[in-house]
Amino acid sequence: MTSHTGRLYALALALVVFFLTWTMIAARPWSRAASADPRLAGLRVREARLRREARLVDRIVAARWAAYRRALQTQRVAARAATVSPAVRIVTLPPLTVTRTS
């Protein structure tokens, strides 16, 4: 084989076969049917527990956030009511008579 393109094709094919073989060996499909690792089962149980706890924490945080928003809204309404000037009242009083002798 004296052509350079033939050598390049052979090298490319050899590399593809090499990496495909490497991938198949690294995947180890023959060991999956073997006994399951008890550590993995423990991890699955722990993951499920952590997911339940995370949902509970999310609910608690959402409830606290809603209470905070309600309190903030109430506080803002009260602050607006306090800053609004009171309405002007017109009061009619009897005339004041002052008598002085000079």
Secondary structure, DSSP 8 states (H G I E B T S, - for coil): ---HHHHHHHHHHHHHHHHHHHHHHHH-GGGTTS---HHHHHHHHHHHHHHHHHHHHHHHHHHHHHHHHHHHHHHHHHHHHHHS------------------
